[in-house]
Amino acid sequence: MANALFKVGDDIEAVVPARGSLCVAVQGAAPRALVSGAFHHLPARGLANLDQSLDADVLVCSDHAAATKATIELVDHIPGCRGIDAGTLSAAAAIEAFTAVLIGVNIRSRSHASIRLTGLRTEGP
């Protein structure tokens, strides 16, 4: 979980690293590692509060099926969270950048909102 963000005035802006995302940069630095990106868009306070369940979907991306599966299983053990396969690490750039939008919404509304995908078929047909 990492986001390249910085504050400009009252706004939070995404920084797009040369490799597109921090996840891709980590994979490049450790090419044999099974890197997955997840938890980018969850409020840190929500994750830290172990006494309260979250209500969030967690987008998981990786270039390794085993890493995606293991990360989704971990996410699914967190009360109120659902792991969603978001594709390869190339999706991490958009997820990391969207976090700046979500933080801005939370600052303006003084909340700790997260995302939930609706209409998603998670079980078989």
Rosetta blueprint (number, residue, H / E / L):
1 M L
2 A L
3 N L
4 A L
5 L E
6 F E
7 K E
8 V E
9 G L
10 D L
11 D E
12 I E
13 E E
14 A E
15 V L
16 V L
17 P L
18 A L
19 R L
20 G L
21 S L
22 L H
23 C H
24 V H
25 A H
26 V H
27 Q H
28 G H
29 A H
30 A L
31 P L
32 R L
33 A L
34 L L
35 V L
36 S E
37 G E
38 A L
39 F L
40 H L
41 H L
42 L L
43 P L
44 A H
45 R H
46 G H
47 L H
48 A H
49 N L
50 L L
51 D L
52 Q L
53 S L
54 L L
55 D L
56 A E
57 D E
58 V E
59 L E
60 V E
61 C E
62 S E
63 D L
64 H L
65 A H
66 A H
67 A H
68 T H
69 K H
70 A H
71 T H
72 I H
73 E H
74 L H
75 V H
76 D H
77 H L
78 I L
79 P L
80 G L
81 C E
82 R E
83 G E
84 I E
85 D E
86 A L
87 G L
88 T L
89 L H
90 S H
91 A H
92 A H
93 A H
94 A H
95 I H
96 E H
97 A H
98 F H
99 T H
100 A H
101 V H
102 L H
103 I H
104 G H
105 V H
106 N H
107 I H
108 R H
109 S H
110 R L
111 S L
112 H L
113 A L
114 S L
115 I L
116 R L
117 L L
118 T L
119 G L
120 L L
121 R L
122 T L
123 E L
124 G L
125 P L
